[in-house]
Amino acid sequence: MSTMARPAAALLIDADNLSPEVADKAIADLLARGFLITVLRAYGSPETLSAARDVLQKHAARVVVNQGRGTTDAALVIDAMDLLHAGGLPPTVAIGSSDGDFAPLAVRLRESGREVLCYAQGHKADLDVLQRVYAEVVSLSPRGSARAAAPVAAPIAALQAPPSPARKSARKTTARKAPPPPPAPAPASDPASIVWSLLEDMPGFLEGESLELNTVVKMLRDAKVMTKSTSAPSFFRKLDLPIELSPARAPNKLRRLDGVD
């Protein structure tokens, strides 16, 4: 397909929300659909954009550095509206973010006649909100950290074999075999493994960067693995994971210890 014949698309990535691996997969998915990505931008803190440098350079993405904590979403929305009013947005717009913060933006772009897609990262996806406002939600996982859903226990009635009807036979009746033992319950998921897998999805964690502890705690509570009444130090102390909370008194940062130089 020639460049002139390919439909155009824009991809606006919240790099504070998507890992570099997921951002790379989002770009690859758009290209595989036959789109020409005419607008490719990533928004985030200096730390997250630096962690995604290789991916962003590979695809010649333009980066927009935020103005401090909590300003990435506003930067993306303002940029999107500037592009919209300047006529710089193509008919298809994709937003790379897992939460519902950009729902109003998606609705506004849809009202302008554009098809709006969402690229979300696995467990982080707020599907109840996303599926209401986007034409399509594509859920992606970082390489090597995909998780299978926990098996659902079958109803008790389904585990019990129905009684066999009595048969009349002239042959000698044989002894009835004892019923097989009930299936053993599925082993509970290891909480430490679940938490570690969730941490691996956070941008910068695998590289040993210090993460905001409040951001980590919010992610764990959203994933229903940490209660609101549990403090972060006691929660991680019980799991005995190779991580460090700093400073020791009133910690506000978390980083990985193993495998980091």
C-alpha positions as CSV (number, residue, x, y, z in Angstrom):
1,M,0.0,0.0,0.0
2,S,1.4,3.4,-1.0
3,T,1.9,6.2,1.6
4,M,-0.7,8.3,-0.2
5,A,-3.4,5.6,0.0
6,R,-2.9,4.8,3.7
7,P,-5.4,6.4,6.2
8,A,-3.9,8.8,8.7
9,A,-3.9,8.4,12.5
10,A,-2.6,10.2,15.5
11,L,-1.3,8.6,18.7
12,L,-1.0,10.6,21.9
13,I,0.8,8.6,24.6
14,D,0.7,9.2,28.4
15,A,4.2,8.0,29.1
16,D,3.6,8.2,32.9
17,N,0.8,5.6,32.5
18,L,2.1,3.2,29.7
19,S,5.4,1.4,29.9
20,P,7.8,1.7,27.0
21,E,7.1,-1.8,25.9
22,V,3.3,-1.2,25.8
23,A,3.8,2.1,23.9
24,D,5.9,0.3,21.3
25,K,3.2,-2.3,20.9
26,A,0.5,0.4,20.5
27,I,2.5,2.0,17.7
28,A,3.1,-1.4,16.1
29,D,-0.7,-2.2,16.3
30,L,-1.6,1.0,14.5
31,L,0.9,0.4,11.8
32,A,-0.3,-3.2,11.4
33,R,-3.9,-1.9,10.9
34,G,-2.5,0.0,7.8
35,F,-2.5,3.5,9.3
36,L,0.1,6.2,8.6
37,I,0.9,7.8,11.9
38,T,1.1,11.5,11.1
39,V,1.0,12.7,14.7
40,L,3.0,10.8,17.3
41,R,3.6,12.4,20.7
42,A,4.5,11.3,24.2
43,Y,3.9,13.2,27.4
44,G,5.4,12.7,30.8
45,S,8.0,13.5,33.4
46,P,11.7,13.7,32.5
47,E,12.3,10.3,34.2
48,T,9.6,8.4,32.3
49,L,10.4,9.9,29.0
50,S,14.1,9.1,29.5
51,A,13.1,5.5,30.3
52,A,11.2,5.3,27.0
53,R,13.9,7.1,25.0
54,D,14.8,4.1,22.8
55,V,11.2,3.4,21.8
56,L,10.4,7.1,21.2
57,Q,13.6,7.6,19.1
58,K,12.9,4.5,17.1
59,H,9.6,5.8,16.0
60,A,10.6,9.5,15.8
61,A,8.0,10.6,18.4
62,R,7.9,14.1,19.6
63,V,8.2,14.4,23.4
64,V,6.4,16.9,25.6
65,V,7.9,17.2,29.1
66,N,5.4,18.0,31.9
67,Q,5.7,21.0,34.3
68,G,5.8,18.9,37.4
69,R,3.9,16.1,39.2
70,G,0.3,15.7,38.1
71,T,0.6,17.9,35.0
72,T,1.0,15.3,32.3
73,D,-2.7,14.8,31.7
74,A,-3.3,18.5,31.2
75,A,-0.4,18.8,28.8
76,L,-1.8,16.0,26.6
77,V,-5.3,17.5,26.6
78,I,-4.2,21.0,25.8
79,D,-2.0,19.7,23.0
80,A,-4.9,17.6,21.6
81,M,-7.2,20.6,21.6
82,D,-4.6,22.8,19.9
83,L,-4.2,20.2,17.2
84,L,-8.0,19.9,16.8
85,H,-8.6,23.6,16.4
86,A,-5.6,24.0,14.1
87,G,-6.9,21.2,11.8
88,G,-3.9,19.0,12.7
89,L,-5.8,15.9,13.9
90,P,-6.5,13.1,11.3
91,P,-9.8,11.2,11.3
92,T,-8.5,8.5,13.7
93,V,-7.0,9.5,17.0
94,A,-5.6,7.0,19.5
95,I,-4.9,7.8,23.2
96,G,-2.4,5.7,25.1
97,S,-3.6,5.6,28.7
98,S,-5.1,3.0,30.9
99,D,-7.3,5.2,33.2
100,G,-10.4,7.2,32.6
101,D,-8.8,10.6,32.9
102,F,-9.1,11.3,29.2
103,A,-12.8,10.3,28.9
104,P,-14.0,13.9,28.4
105,L,-11.3,14.4,25.7
106,A,-12.4,11.2,24.0
107,V,-16.0,12.4,24.0
108,R,-15.0,15.9,22.6
109,L,-12.9,14.3,19.8
110,R,-15.8,11.9,19.0
111,E,-18.1,14.9,18.7
112,S,-15.7,16.4,16.1
113,G,-16.4,13.4,13.9
114,R,-13.2,11.5,14.7
115,E,-12.9,7.8,15.6
116,V,-11.1,7.6,19.0
117,L,-9.2,4.5,20.0
118,C,-7.6,3.6,23.4
119,Y,-4.5,1.6,24.1
120,A,-4.5,0.5,27.7
121,Q,-2.0,-1.4,29.8
122,G,-3.3,-4.7,31.2
123,H,-4.5,-4.6,34.8
124,K,-4.4,-0.8,34.9
125,A,-7.3,-0.4,32.5
126,D,-10.5,1.2,33.9
127,L,-12.6,-0.7,31.5
128,D,-16.0,0.4,32.8
129,V,-15.1,4.0,31.8
130,L,-13.0,3.3,28.7
131,Q,-15.5,1.1,26.9
132,R,-18.2,3.8,27.2
133,V,-16.3,6.6,25.5
134,Y,-13.9,4.9,23.0
135,A,-14.7,3.2,19.7
136,E,-12.3,0.4,20.6
137,V,-10.1,-0.4,23.7
138,V,-7.0,-2.4,22.9
139,S,-5.5,-3.9,26.1
140,L,-1.8,-4.7,25.9
141,S,0.8,-6.2,28.3
142,P,4.5,-5.6,28.6
143,R,6.7,-8.3,27.2
144,G,7.2,-11.1,29.7
145,S,4.7,-9.9,32.3
146,A,1.4,-11.2,30.9
147,R,-0.7,-12.8,33.6
148,A,-3.4,-15.4,33.2
149,A,-6.7,-14.8,34.9
150,A,-7.2,-16.8,38.1
151,P,-9.4,-19.9,37.6
152,V,-13.0,-19.7,38.7
153,A,-14.2,-22.5,41.0
154,A,-16.9,-24.6,39.5
155,P,-20.3,-24.7,41.2
156,I,-20.6,-27.6,43.8
157,A,-23.4,-29.1,41.8
158,A,-21.2,-29.3,38.7
159,L,-18.6,-31.3,40.6
160,Q,-21.0,-34.0,41.7
161,A,-21.7,-36.8,39.2
162,P,-25.4,-37.5,38.6
163,P,-26.6,-40.8,39.9
164,S,-26.6,-43.6,37.3
165,P,-30.0,-45.2,36.6
166,A,-30.3,-48.8,37.9
167,R,-29.9,-51.5,35.2
168,K,-31.6,-54.8,35.2
169,S,-29.2,-57.6,34.2
170,A,-29.2,-61.4,34.5
171,R,-25.5,-61.3,35.0
172,K,-23.9,-61.4,38.4
173,T,-23.9,-58.1,40.1
174,T,-20.4,-56.7,40.5
175,A,-19.2,-54.7,43.5
176,R,-19.8,-50.9,43.0
177,K,-16.6,-48.9,42.8
178,A,-16.0,-46.2,45.4
179,P,-16.6,-42.7,44.1
180,P,-13.5,-40.7,43.3
181,P,-12.3,-38.2,45.9
182,P,-13.5,-34.6,45.4
183,P,-11.0,-32.5,43.5
184,A,-8.4,-30.7,45.6
185,P,-9.0,-26.9,45.9
186,A,-6.9,-24.7,43.6
187,P,-3.9,-23.3,45.4
188,A,-4.3,-19.6,46.3
189,S,-2.3,-17.2,44.3
190,D,0.9,-16.0,45.9
191,P,0.4,-12.4,47.1
192,A,4.1,-11.6,46.7
193,S,4.1,-12.8,43.1
194,I,1.0,-10.8,42.2
195,V,2.4,-7.6,43.7
196,W,5.8,-8.2,42.0
197,S,4.0,-8.7,38.6
198,L,2.1,-5.4,39.1
199,L,5.2,-3.5,40.0
200,E,6.9,-4.8,36.8
201,D,4.3,-3.0,34.8
202,M,5.2,0.3,36.3
203,P,7.5,2.5,34.1
204,G,11.0,2.6,35.5
205,F,10.6,-0.1,38.1
206,L,12.6,-2.8,36.2
207,E,15.4,-0.2,35.6
208,G,15.7,0.4,39.3
209,E,14.3,4.0,39.2
210,S,12.7,5.4,42.3
211,L,8.9,5.5,42.1
212,E,6.5,7.7,43.9
213,L,5.2,5.6,46.8
214,N,1.8,7.2,46.7
215,T,1.5,6.2,43.0
216,V,2.4,2.6,43.8
217,V,0.0,2.4,46.7
218,K,-2.9,3.8,44.5
219,M,-2.1,1.2,41.8
220,L,-2.1,-1.7,44.3
221,R,-5.4,-0.5,45.9
222,D,-7.0,-0.1,42.5
223,A,-5.9,-3.7,41.7
224,K,-7.6,-4.8,45.0
225,V,-4.5,-6.3,46.5
226,M,-3.9,-3.7,49.2
227,T,-6.6,-2.4,51.5
228,K,-7.0,1.3,52.3
229,S,-6.3,0.7,56.0
230,T,-2.9,-0.9,55.4
231,S,0.2,1.2,55.5
232,A,2.8,0.8,52.8
233,P,5.7,-0.1,55.1
234,S,3.8,-2.9,56.9
235,F,2.4,-4.2,53.6
236,F,5.8,-4.6,51.9
237,R,7.4,-5.8,55.1
238,K,5.1,-8.8,55.1
239,L,5.8,-9.6,51.5
240,D,9.5,-9.6,51.9
241,L,10.2,-8.4,48.4
242,P,13.6,-7.1,47.1
243,I,12.6,-3.5,47.2
244,E,13.6,-0.4,49.2
245,L,11.4,2.2,50.7
246,S,13.1,5.6,51.4
247,P,13.7,7.5,53.4
248,A,13.5,5.0,56.3
249,R,11.3,7.4,58.3
250,A,8.1,8.4,56.5
251,P,9.1,6.9,53.2
252,N,7.8,8.4,49.9
253,K,9.8,6.5,47.4
254,L,10.1,2.8,46.3
255,R,12.7,1.2,44.1
256,R,13.8,-2.3,43.1
257,L,17.0,-3.8,44.6
258,D,17.7,-7.1,42.9
259,G,19.5,-7.0,39.5
260,V,20.2,-3.3,39.6
261,D,23.7,-1.9,39.4
